[in-house]
Amino acid sequence: MGELMGAAAGGGVGTATARRGVNVADGSWRPLAMVRSSLSWRSAIYLAVVFAFGLGWFVVLTVGLALSLGLLIIWVGVPLGLMLMLAWRGGAMLERVLAKAAFGVEIPTPYRRLPKGGNPLRKVRVMASDPATWKDFAYLALLFPISLAEFVVSAVLWISTATFLFLPVRVLVDGGTEINFGVWAYWAGNPLTALPWSAVGLALMLLALYVTRAIAIAHAFYARWLLGPSRSQVENRELRARTEHLQASRARGVDAVEAERRRIERDLHDGAQQRLLAVAMDIGRARAKLEQDPEGARTLIEQAHAGTKEAISELRDLARGIYPAILTDRGLDPALSGLAGRAPVPVEVDVDLPERPPAAVESIAYFIVAESLANIAKYARATRASVRVVQEEGWVVVEVIDNGVGGAVAQPDGGLAGLADRAATIDGMLIVDSPPGGPTIIRADLPCSW
């Protein structure tokens, strides 16, 4: 295959699928999986140290607010308050990074865009009026009591786990130890008598992992609620992204239509128009020779007749390239079967559509298959190919596979780029997989509604 495009956002040609990272809420709850998961241990470490962050921010915010409010009367409190606001916004940014590292939770930045230019007062006014700034403050102000409760629960569980799990080692070092539960006591005089308590330690470790997972999920929800964008911000961002995507798709569609118009003009000018011009000249020469040289006139008329048939054939091919009549009359299956019958290699066609898709989808699917089969004939050196068209949950999926040499080379202005532009006009996507040595797979996902 001679063309391969890189991944394109929002409809286009792609070569890879992004994999979403696993966060603490998506992890497995099976005991062995929790022990092996790095998220469990990263969450435990975070819950052990976040108390220090909470205590530090409690002191900074309490002292900073008291000084800023107390010194407002002499205006010194204004710059102090500004520095405090910048500090807690920086602390919130750090917390977003820590939430990603500890819980695998991606928290988008919710801040309003700062005005351009060098006027600091306008930027300060925007930051001070931004609700996200005060949500950051609320998060850091509540971090101390929340982290204190998390630290106490985590410390009790993990210290108990370590105590029982490593009790044989302690007995070996100290020569014996007493386990006292108030009304009941047990003396472990050697490591063997302490070994059963290691099993208790293992059970406590599983309990600690489950509790740590639950606390981590709650903390991640709390962090996302206060440090992340609000629902209206998320909706606005999605709407803005959708608008940008539609604008890009419309622009690509306009470019594709313009390129198609130029191709039709070029084909008419270089093909049928030149042949019809030659036919007219031959007929004119034949009229001039009709009385003096009837045989020469007959030869010119036969030449004009052949040129007329060639022009008609070219016009028919051109019309088929715009929108084939068989596609309108009979649908994709017969149209693709006709393409396969004209291909230089055997092509297996499998079309499974419970109902006819919209005309735009049929047209794009047809030209994707036509361009793919043309590329197979030119570049692939394949001995066979297959075409599959199915409908999957409101999408028409088109796959063209060949056993050629593969190793496609990117050509941004090539035929597949034009097909990707066509697909993008209806929010579709074209994916090309062509490793060296083959096989080459071209897949198009086309929505039936947009």
Contacts in CASP RR format, 6 or more apart in sequence:
PFRMAT RR
TARGET T0000
AUTHOR 0000-0000-0000
METHOD contacts of the structure
MODEL  1
MGELMGAAAGGGVGTATARRGVNVADGSWRPLAMVRSSLSWRSAIYLAVV
FAFGLGWFVVLTVGLALSLGLLIIWVGVPLGLMLMLAWRGGAMLERVLAK
AAFGVEIPTPYRRLPKGGNPLRKVRVMASDPATWKDFAYLALLFPISLAE
FVVSAVLWISTATFLFLPVRVLVDGGTEINFGVWAYWAGNPLTALPWSAV
GLALMLLALYVTRAIAIAHAFYARWLLGPSRSQVENRELRARTEHLQASR
ARGVDAVEAERRRIERDLHDGAQQRLLAVAMDIGRARAKLEQDPEGARTL
IEQAHAGTKEAISELRDLARGIYPAILTDRGLDPALSGLAGRAPVPVEVD
VDLPERPPAAVESIAYFIVAESLANIAKYARATRASVRVVQEEGWVVVEV
IDNGVGGAVAQPDGGLAGLADRAATIDGMLIVDSPPGGPTIIRADLPCSW
1 375 0 8 1.000
1 376 0 8 1.000
1 379 0 8 1.000
1 380 0 8 1.000
1 402 0 8 1.000
1 404 0 8 1.000
1 406 0 8 1.000
1 407 0 8 1.000
1 408 0 8 1.000
1 432 0 8 1.000
1 434 0 8 1.000
1 440 0 8 1.000
1 442 0 8 1.000
2 375 0 8 1.000
2 378 0 8 1.000
2 379 0 8 1.000
2 380 0 8 1.000
2 408 0 8 1.000
2 409 0 8 1.000
2 411 0 8 1.000
3 375 0 8 1.000
3 408 0 8 1.000
3 409 0 8 1.000
3 410 0 8 1.000
3 411 0 8 1.000
3 414 0 8 1.000
3 415 0 8 1.000
3 416 0 8 1.000
3 417 0 8 1.000
3 432 0 8 1.000
4 13 0 8 1.000
4 15 0 8 1.000
4 407 0 8 1.000
4 408 0 8 1.000
4 409 0 8 1.000
4 410 0 8 1.000
4 411 0 8 1.000
4 416 0 8 1.000
4 432 0 8 1.000
4 434 0 8 1.000
5 12 0 8 1.000
5 13 0 8 1.000
5 14 0 8 1.000
5 15 0 8 1.000
5 410 0 8 1.000
5 411 0 8 1.000
5 412 0 8 1.000
5 416 0 8 1.000
5 417 0 8 1.000
5 420 0 8 1.000
5 430 0 8 1.000
5 432 0 8 1.000
6 13 0 8 1.000
6 14 0 8 1.000
6 15 0 8 1.000
6 410 0 8 1.000
7 13 0 8 1.000
7 14 0 8 1.000
7 15 0 8 1.000
7 16 0 8 1.000
8 14 0 8 1.000
8 420 0 8 1.000
8 424 0 8 1.000
9 245 0 8 1.000
10 245 0 8 1.000
10 248 0 8 1.000
10 249 0 8 1.000
10 424 0 8 1.000
10 427 0 8 1.000
10 429 0 8 1.000
11 245 0 8 1.000
11 249 0 8 1.000
11 420 0 8 1.000
11 423 0 8 1.000
11 424 0 8 1.000
11 427 0 8 1.000
11 428 0 8 1.000
11 429 0 8 1.000
11 430 0 8 1.000
12 420 0 8 1.000
12 421 0 8 1.000
12 423 0 8 1.000
12 424 0 8 1.000
12 428 0 8 1.000
12 429 0 8 1.000
12 430 0 8 1.000
13 416 0 8 1.000
13 417 0 8 1.000
13 420 0 8 1.000
13 429 0 8 1.000
13 430 0 8 1.000
13 431 0 8 1.000
13 432 0 8 1.000
14 429 0 8 1.000
14 430 0 8 1.000
14 431 0 8 1.000
14 432 0 8 1.000
15 431 0 8 1.000
15 432 0 8 1.000
15 433 0 8 1.000
21 104 0 8 1.000
22 39 0 8 1.000
22 104 0 8 1.000
23 39 0 8 1.000
23 103 0 8 1.000
23 104 0 8 1.000
23 105 0 8 1.000
23 106 0 8 1.000
23 220 0 8 1.000
24 39 0 8 1.000
24 43 0 8 1.000
24 102 0 8 1.000
24 103 0 8 1.000
24 104 0 8 1.000
24 105 0 8 1.000
24 213 0 8 1.000
24 216 0 8 1.000
24 217 0 8 1.000
24 220 0 8 1.000
25 105 0 8 1.000
25 217 0 8 1.000
25 220 0 8 1.000
27 33 0 8 1.000
27 37 0 8 1.000
27 39 0 8 1.000
28 34 0 8 1.000
28 37 0 8 1.000
29 210 0 8 1.000
29 213 0 8 1.000
31 206 0 8 1.000
31 209 0 8 1.000
34 40 0 8 1.000
34 206 0 8 1.000
34 209 0 8 1.000
34 210 0 8 1.000
34 213 0 8 1.000
35 209 0 8 1.000
39 103 0 8 1.000
39 104 0 8 1.000
39 216 0 8 1.000
40 209 0 8 1.000
40 212 0 8 1.000
40 213 0 8 1.000
42 101 0 8 1.000
42 102 0 8 1.000
42 103 0 8 1.000
43 102 0 8 1.000
43 103 0 8 1.000
43 212 0 8 1.000
43 213 0 8 1.000
43 215 0 8 1.000
43 216 0 8 1.000
44 154 0 8 1.000
44 158 0 8 1.000
44 208 0 8 1.000
44 209 0 8 1.000
44 212 0 8 1.000
45 102 0 8 1.000
46 98 0 8 1.000
46 101 0 8 1.000
46 102 0 8 1.000
46 103 0 8 1.000
46 216 0 8 1.000
47 147 0 8 1.000
47 150 0 8 1.000
47 151 0 8 1.000
47 154 0 8 1.000
47 212 0 8 1.000
47 215 0 8 1.000
47 216 0 8 1.000
47 219 0 8 1.000
48 151 0 8 1.000
48 154 0 8 1.000
48 155 0 8 1.000
48 158 0 8 1.000
50 98 0 8 1.000
50 143 0 8 1.000
50 147 0 8 1.000
50 150 0 8 1.000
50 151 0 8 1.000
50 219 0 8 1.000
51 147 0 8 1.000
51 148 0 8 1.000
51 150 0 8 1.000
51 151 0 8 1.000
53 95 0 8 1.000
53 143 0 8 1.000
53 147 0 8 1.000
54 140 0 8 1.000
54 143 0 8 1.000
54 144 0 8 1.000
54 147 0 8 1.000
55 144 0 8 1.000
55 147 0 8 1.000
55 148 0 8 1.000
56 144 0 8 1.000
57 88 0 8 1.000
57 91 0 8 1.000
57 140 0 8 1.000
57 141 0 8 1.000
57 143 0 8 1.000
57 144 0 8 1.000
58 141 0 8 1.000
58 143 0 8 1.000
58 144 0 8 1.000
60 84 0 8 1.000
60 87 0 8 1.000
60 88 0 8 1.000
61 84 0 8 1.000
61 88 0 8 1.000
61 137 0 8 1.000
61 140 0 8 1.000
61 141 0 8 1.000
64 80 0 8 1.000
64 81 0 8 1.000
64 84 0 8 1.000
65 84 0 8 1.000
67 77 0 8 1.000
67 80 0 8 1.000
68 77 0 8 1.000
68 78 0 8 1.000
68 80 0 8 1.000
68 81 0 8 1.000
68 84 0 8 1.000
69 77 0 8 1.000
70 77 0 8 1.000
71 77 0 8 1.000
71 80 0 8 1.000
72 78 0 8 1.000
82 124 0 8 1.000
85 127 0 8 1.000
85 128 0 8 1.000
85 133 0 8 1.000
86 127 0 8 1.000
88 133 0 8 1.000
88 136 0 8 1.000
88 137 0 8 1.000
88 140 0 8 1.000
89 111 0 8 1.000
89 127 0 8 1.000
89 133 0 8 1.000
89 136 0 8 1.000
91 136 0 8 1.000
91 140 0 8 1.000
92 136 0 8 1.000
92 139 0 8 1.000
92 140 0 8 1.000
92 227 0 8 1.000
93 109 0 8 1.000
95 139 0 8 1.000
95 140 0 8 1.000
95 223 0 8 1.000
95 227 0 8 1.000
96 107 0 8 1.000
96 109 0 8 1.000
96 223 0 8 1.000
96 227 0 8 1.000
96 228 0 8 1.000
99 105 0 8 1.000
99 107 0 8 1.000
99 220 0 8 1.000
99 223 0 8 1.000
99 224 0 8 1.000
99 227 0 8 1.000
100 106 0 8 1.000
100 107 0 8 1.000
102 216 0 8 1.000
103 216 0 8 1.000
103 217 0 8 1.000
103 219 0 8 1.000
103 220 0 8 1.000
103 223 0 8 1.000
104 220 0 8 1.000
105 220 0 8 1.000
105 223 0 8 1.000
105 224 0 8 1.000
107 223 0 8 1.000
107 224 0 8 1.000
107 227 0 8 1.000
107 228 0 8 1.000
108 228 0 8 1.000
108 229 0 8 1.000
108 237 0 8 1.000
109 228 0 8 1.000
109 229 0 8 1.000
110 132 0 8 1.000
110 135 0 8 1.000
110 227 0 8 1.000
110 228 0 8 1.000
110 229 0 8 1.000
110 230 0 8 1.000
110 233 0 8 1.000
111 127 0 8 1.000
111 130 0 8 1.000
111 132 0 8 1.000
111 133 0 8 1.000
112 126 0 8 1.000
112 130 0 8 1.000
112 132 0 8 1.000
114 123 0 8 1.000
114 126 0 8 1.000
114 127 0 8 1.000
115 122 0 8 1.000
115 123 0 8 1.000
115 126 0 8 1.000
127 133 0 8 1.000
131 230 0 8 1.000
132 228 0 8 1.000
132 229 0 8 1.000
135 226 0 8 1.000
135 227 0 8 1.000
135 228 0 8 1.000
136 226 0 8 1.000
136 227 0 8 1.000
138 226 0 8 1.000
139 222 0 8 1.000
139 223 0 8 1.000
139 226 0 8 1.000
139 227 0 8 1.000
142 226 0 8 1.000
146 219 0 8 1.000
146 222 0 8 1.000
150 215 0 8 1.000
150 219 0 8 1.000
153 211 0 8 1.000
153 215 0 8 1.000
154 208 0 8 1.000
154 211 0 8 1.000
154 212 0 8 1.000
154 215 0 8 1.000
157 204 0 8 1.000
157 207 0 8 1.000
157 208 0 8 1.000
157 211 0 8 1.000
157 212 0 8 1.000
158 208 0 8 1.000
160 201 0 8 1.000
160 204 0 8 1.000
160 208 0 8 1.000
161 201 0 8 1.000
161 204 0 8 1.000
161 205 0 8 1.000
161 207 0 8 1.000
161 208 0 8 1.000
163 201 0 8 1.000
164 197 0 8 1.000
164 198 0 8 1.000
164 200 0 8 1.000
164 201 0 8 1.000
164 204 0 8 1.000
165 198 0 8 1.000
165 201 0 8 1.000
165 202 0 8 1.000
165 204 0 8 1.000
165 205 0 8 1.000
166 198 0 8 1.000
167 177 0 8 1.000
167 179 0 8 1.000
167 188 0 8 1.000
167 194 0 8 1.000
167 197 0 8 1.000
167 198 0 8 1.000
168 191 0 8 1.000
168 192 0 8 1.000
168 194 0 8 1.000
168 195 0 8 1.000
168 197 0 8 1.000
168 198 0 8 1.000
169 191 0 8 1.000
170 176 0 8 1.000
170 177 0 8 1.000
170 194 0 8 1.000
171 177 0 8 1.000
171 188 0 8 1.000
171 189 0 8 1.000
171 190 0 8 1.000
171 191 0 8 1.000
171 193 0 8 1.000
171 194 0 8 1.000
172 191 0 8 1.000
175 189 0 8 1.000
175 190 0 8 1.000
176 187 0 8 1.000
176 188 0 8 1.000
176 189 0 8 1.000
176 190 0 8 1.000
176 194 0 8 1.000
177 187 0 8 1.000
177 188 0 8 1.000
177 189 0 8 1.000
177 194 0 8 1.000
178 185 0 8 1.000
178 186 0 8 1.000
178 187 0 8 1.000
178 188 0 8 1.000
179 185 0 8 1.000
179 186 0 8 1.000
179 187 0 8 1.000
179 188 0 8 1.000
179 197 0 8 1.000
180 186 0 8 1.000
188 194 0 8 1.000
188 197 0 8 1.000
229 237 0 8 1.000
245 427 0 8 1.000
248 424 0 8 1.000
249 424 0 8 1.000
249 425 0 8 1.000
249 426 0 8 1.000
249 427 0 8 1.000
250 425 0 8 1.000
252 420 0 8 1.000
252 421 0 8 1.000
252 424 0 8 1.000
252 425 0 8 1.000
253 421 0 8 1.000
253 422 0 8 1.000
253 424 0 8 1.000
253 425 0 8 1.000
255 421 0 8 1.000
256 418 0 8 1.000
256 421 0 8 1.000
256 422 0 8 1.000
256 425 0 8 1.000
259 418 0 8 1.000
260 322 0 8 1.000
264 318 0 8 1.000
264 322 0 8 1.000
267 314 0 8 1.000
267 318 0 8 1.000
268 318 0 8 1.000
271 311 0 8 1.000
271 314 0 8 1.000
272 311 0 8 1.000
272 314 0 8 1.000
272 315 0 8 1.000
272 318 0 8 1.000
275 307 0 8 1.000
275 308 0 8 1.000
275 310 0 8 1.000
275 311 0 8 1.000
275 314 0 8 1.000
276 308 0 8 1.000
276 311 0 8 1.000
278 304 0 8 1.000
278 307 0 8 1.000
279 304 0 8 1.000
279 307 0 8 1.000
279 308 0 8 1.000
279 311 0 8 1.000
282 300 0 8 1.000
282 301 0 8 1.000
282 303 0 8 1.000
282 304 0 8 1.000
282 307 0 8 1.000
283 300 0 8 1.000
283 301 0 8 1.000
283 304 0 8 1.000
284 300 0 8 1.000
285 297 0 8 1.000
285 300 0 8 1.000
286 296 0 8 1.000
286 297 0 8 1.000
286 298 0 8 1.000
286 300 0 8 1.000
286 301 0 8 1.000
286 304 0 8 1.000
287 297 0 8 1.000
289 296 0 8 1.000
289 297 0 8 1.000
289 300 0 8 1.000
290 297 0 8 1.000
319 325 0 8 1.000
321 367 0 8 1.000
321 370 0 8 1.000
323 363 0 8 1.000
324 335 0 8 1.000
324 366 0 8 1.000
326 334 0 8 1.000
326 335 0 8 1.000
326 338 0 8 1.000
327 335 0 8 1.000
327 362 0 8 1.000
327 363 0 8 1.000
327 366 0 8 1.000
328 359 0 8 1.000
331 356 0 8 1.000
331 362 0 8 1.000
332 351 0 8 1.000
332 353 0 8 1.000
332 356 0 8 1.000
332 357 0 8 1.000
332 362 0 8 1.000
332 365 0 8 1.000
332 366 0 8 1.000
332 389 0 8 1.000
333 349 0 8 1.000
333 351 0 8 1.000
333 353 0 8 1.000
335 362 0 8 1.000
335 366 0 8 1.000
336 349 0 8 1.000
336 351 0 8 1.000
336 366 0 8 1.000
336 369 0 8 1.000
336 387 0 8 1.000
336 389 0 8 1.000
337 349 0 8 1.000
339 347 0 8 1.000
339 366 0 8 1.000
339 369 0 8 1.000
339 370 0 8 1.000
339 373 0 8 1.000
340 347 0 8 1.000
340 348 0 8 1.000
340 349 0 8 1.000
340 373 0 8 1.000
340 387 0 8 1.000
341 347 0 8 1.000
343 373 0 8 1.000
343 376 0 8 1.000
343 377 0 8 1.000
343 385 0 8 1.000
344 377 0 8 1.000
345 376 0 8 1.000
345 377 0 8 1.000
345 382 0 8 1.000
345 383 0 8 1.000
345 384 0 8 1.000
345 385 0 8 1.000
345 402 0 8 1.000
346 383 0 8 1.000
346 384 0 8 1.000
346 385 0 8 1.000
347 373 0 8 1.000
347 384 0 8 1.000
347 385 0 8 1.000
347 386 0 8 1.000
347 387 0 8 1.000
348 384 0 8 1.000
348 385 0 8 1.000
348 386 0 8 1.000
348 387 0 8 1.000
349 386 0 8 1.000
349 387 0 8 1.000
350 386 0 8 1.000
350 387 0 8 1.000
350 388 0 8 1.000
350 389 0 8 1.000
350 390 0 8 1.000
351 387 0 8 1.000
351 388 0 8 1.000
351 389 0 8 1.000
351 390 0 8 1.000
352 389 0 8 1.000
352 390 0 8 1.000
352 391 0 8 1.000
353 389 0 8 1.000
353 390 0 8 1.000
353 391 0 8 1.000
353 396 0 8 1.000
354 391 0 8 1.000
356 362 0 8 1.000
357 365 0 8 1.000
357 391 0 8 1.000
357 396 0 8 1.000
357 446 0 8 1.000
357 448 0 8 1.000
358 448 0 8 1.000
358 449 0 8 1.000
360 425 0 8 1.000
360 426 0 8 1.000
361 396 0 8 1.000
361 426 0 8 1.000
361 446 0 8 1.000
361 447 0 8 1.000
361 448 0 8 1.000
364 419 0 8 1.000
364 422 0 8 1.000
364 423 0 8 1.000
364 426 0 8 1.000
364 444 0 8 1.000
364 446 0 8 1.000
365 389 0 8 1.000
365 396 0 8 1.000
365 398 0 8 1.000
365 444 0 8 1.000
365 446 0 8 1.000
367 419 0 8 1.000
367 422 0 8 1.000
368 398 0 8 1.000
368 400 0 8 1.000
368 419 0 8 1.000
368 422 0 8 1.000
368 423 0 8 1.000
368 430 0 8 1.000
368 442 0 8 1.000
368 444 0 8 1.000
369 387 0 8 1.000
369 398 0 8 1.000
369 400 0 8 1.000
371 415 0 8 1.000
371 416 0 8 1.000
371 419 0 8 1.000
372 400 0 8 1.000
372 442 0 8 1.000
373 385 0 8 1.000
373 387 0 8 1.000
373 400 0 8 1.000
375 415 0 8 1.000
375 416 0 8 1.000
376 382 0 8 1.000
376 385 0 8 1.000
376 400 0 8 1.000
376 402 0 8 1.000
376 404 0 8 1.000
376 440 0 8 1.000
380 402 0 8 1.000
380 404 0 8 1.000
380 405 0 8 1.000
380 406 0 8 1.000
380 440 0 8 1.000
381 404 0 8 1.000
381 405 0 8 1.000
382 402 0 8 1.000
382 403 0 8 1.000
382 404 0 8 1.000
382 405 0 8 1.000
382 440 0 8 1.000
383 403 0 8 1.000
383 404 0 8 1.000
384 402 0 8 1.000
384 403 0 8 1.000
385 400 0 8 1.000
385 401 0 8 1.000
385 402 0 8 1.000
385 403 0 8 1.000
386 399 0 8 1.000
386 400 0 8 1.000
386 401 0 8 1.000
386 402 0 8 1.000
387 398 0 8 1.000
387 399 0 8 1.000
387 400 0 8 1.000
388 397 0 8 1.000
388 398 0 8 1.000
388 399 0 8 1.000
388 401 0 8 1.000
389 396 0 8 1.000
389 397 0 8 1.000
389 398 0 8 1.000
389 399 0 8 1.000
390 396 0 8 1.000
390 397 0 8 1.000
391 397 0 8 1.000
391 448 0 8 1.000
394 447 0 8 1.000
394 448 0 8 1.000
394 449 0 8 1.000
395 445 0 8 1.000
395 446 0 8 1.000
395 447 0 8 1.000
395 448 0 8 1.000
396 445 0 8 1.000
396 446 0 8 1.000
396 447 0 8 1.000
396 448 0 8 1.000
397 443 0 8 1.000
397 444 0 8 1.000
397 445 0 8 1.000
397 446 0 8 1.000
398 442 0 8 1.000
398 443 0 8 1.000
398 444 0 8 1.000
398 446 0 8 1.000
399 441 0 8 1.000
399 442 0 8 1.000
399 443 0 8 1.000
399 444 0 8 1.000
400 441 0 8 1.000
400 442 0 8 1.000
401 439 0 8 1.000
401 440 0 8 1.000
401 441 0 8 1.000
401 442 0 8 1.000
402 439 0 8 1.000
402 440 0 8 1.000
403 438 0 8 1.000
403 439 0 8 1.000
404 437 0 8 1.000
404 438 0 8 1.000
404 439 0 8 1.000
404 440 0 8 1.000
405 436 0 8 1.000
405 437 0 8 1.000
405 438 0 8 1.000
406 434 0 8 1.000
406 435 0 8 1.000
406 436 0 8 1.000
406 437 0 8 1.000
406 438 0 8 1.000
406 439 0 8 1.000
406 440 0 8 1.000
407 434 0 8 1.000
407 435 0 8 1.000
407 436 0 8 1.000
407 437 0 8 1.000
407 438 0 8 1.000
407 440 0 8 1.000
408 432 0 8 1.000
408 434 0 8 1.000
408 440 0 8 1.000
411 417 0 8 1.000
416 430 0 8 1.000
416 432 0 8 1.000
416 442 0 8 1.000
419 430 0 8 1.000
419 444 0 8 1.000
420 429 0 8 1.000
420 430 0 8 1.000
423 429 0 8 1.000
423 430 0 8 1.000
423 444 0 8 1.000
423 446 0 8 1.000
426 446 0 8 1.000
426 447 0 8 1.000
426 450 0 8 1.000
427 447 0 8 1.000
427 450 0 8 1.000
428 444 0 8 1.000
428 445 0 8 1.000
428 446 0 8 1.000
428 447 0 8 1.000
429 444 0 8 1.000
429 445 0 8 1.000
430 442 0 8 1.000
430 443 0 8 1.000
430 444 0 8 1.000
431 441 0 8 1.000
431 442 0 8 1.000
431 443 0 8 1.000
431 444 0 8 1.000
431 445 0 8 1.000
432 440 0 8 1.000
432 441 0 8 1.000
432 442 0 8 1.000
432 443 0 8 1.000
433 440 0 8 1.000
433 441 0 8 1.000
433 443 0 8 1.000
434 440 0 8 1.000
434 441 0 8 1.000
END
